[in-house]
Amino acid sequence: QVHLVESGGGLVQDGGSLRLSCAASERTLSVYAMGWFRQAPGKEREFVSVISSDGSITYYGASVNGRFTISKDNAKNTVYLQMDKLLPDDTAVYYCAADRSIVDFTTRAGRRVRFWGQGTQVTVSS
């Protein structure tokens, strides 16, 4: 069982920055692809970013590409999502996720992704 705990969400102004963290069970990051999804009220869950288990591959959703950066620290068992140039449309609950297959992150709403955190709220005010 993989346990994921997100932190770092909050309220930020349009154009601001936040860094989300996802603390994972020991040794998870060396085995699993790790990523982020988000869900705004009334909308389907949306892919944000993923990083492969060895850290060599990263993907971003079109709406965040160029503004968000995913990274990880295997020694700390933590994945990060640096979010810059935030927009009101980025307001959502952000979920950390883990799966052995990076391909599963490409499924609609991440429906095949195995493990999920509880989520952290990000609110961007205009």
C-alpha positions in Angstrom: 0.0 0.0 0.0 1.2 3.5 -1.0 0.4 6.3 1.3 0.5 9.9 0.0 0.1 13.1 1.9 -0.1 16.5 0.1 0.7 19.9 1.7 1.4 23.4 0.6 -1.9 24.5 -0.7 -3.4 27.9 0.1 -4.7 31.2 -1.1 -2.5 33.2 -3.5 -3.0 36.2 -5.8 -3.2 36.1 -9.6 0.4 35.8 -10.9 1.7 34.4 -7.6 3.5 31.2 -6.8 3.0 28.1 -4.6 4.9 24.9 -4.1 3.0 21.8 -3.3 4.6 18.8 -1.6 3.6 15.2 -1.6 5.2 13.0 1.1 5.1 9.3 0.1 5.6 6.0 1.7 9.3 4.9 2.0 10.9 3.8 -1.3 7.8 4.7 -3.3 9.5 7.3 -5.5 12.1 4.8 -6.7 9.5 2.4 -7.9 6.4 4.4 -8.9 5.7 7.2 -11.4 4.4 10.2 -9.4 2.2 12.9 -10.5 -0.5 15.5 -9.9 -4.1 15.9 -10.9 -6.5 18.7 -10.0 -10.2 19.0 -9.9 -12.2 22.3 -9.9 -15.8 22.4 -8.7 -18.2 21.0 -11.3 -15.3 19.8 -13.5 -13.7 16.5 -14.3 -10.4 15.7 -12.7 -7.6 17.0 -14.9 -4.0 15.8 -15.5 -1.4 18.3 -14.4 2.0 16.6 -14.4 3.9 13.4 -13.9 7.5 12.3 -13.3 8.9 8.9 -14.0 10.3 6.7 -11.3 13.9 7.4 -12.4 13.1 11.1 -12.9 14.2 11.2 -16.5 10.7 11.8 -18.0 8.3 14.6 -17.1 5.0 15.5 -18.8 2.7 18.4 -18.3 -0.9 19.2 -19.1 -1.3 21.8 -21.8 -2.8 24.4 -19.5 0.1 24.4 -17.1 3.1 23.7 -19.4 5.7 26.4 -19.0 4.3 27.5 -15.7 4.5 24.5 -13.4 7.5 22.3 -12.7 7.5 18.8 -11.1 10.5 17.4 -9.3 11.3 14.9 -6.6 13.7 14.1 -3.8 14.0 10.4 -3.4 16.0 10.8 -0.2 13.0 12.7 1.3 10.4 10.5 -0.4 8.8 13.7 -1.5 7.5 15.0 -4.9 7.1 18.7 -5.5 5.0 20.8 -7.8 6.3 24.3 -8.2 3.5 26.5 -9.6 4.4 29.9 -11.0 2.4 32.6 -12.8 -0.8 31.2 -11.2 -4.1 32.1 -12.7 -7.7 32.1 -11.2 -8.4 29.1 -13.5 -5.7 27.1 -11.6 -8.1 27.1 -8.6 -8.8 23.5 -7.7 -8.1 20.7 -5.3 -4.7 19.2 -6.2 -4.2 15.5 -5.8 -0.9 13.6 -5.6 -1.0 10.2 -7.3 1.3 7.2 -7.8 1.3 4.3 -10.2 3.8 1.8 -11.5 3.0 2.8 -15.0 3.5 6.3 -16.2 1.1 5.5 -19.1 -1.8 5.3 -16.6 -1.4 9.0 -15.9 -2.6 9.6 -19.5 -5.9 7.9 -19.0 -8.9 10.2 -18.8 -9.1 11.7 -15.3 -6.4 9.3 -14.3 -9.0 6.6 -13.9 -6.3 3.9 -14.0 -4.0 5.5 -11.5 -3.7 3.3 -8.5 -2.9 5.5 -5.5 -4.2 8.9 -4.5 -3.6 11.4 -1.7 -6.4 13.3 0.0 -5.9 16.5 -1.9 -4.9 20.1 -1.0 -6.9 23.2 -1.9 -5.3 25.9 -4.1 -7.2 29.1 -4.5 -6.0 31.9 -6.8 -7.7 35.2 -6.4 -8.1 37.7 -9.2 
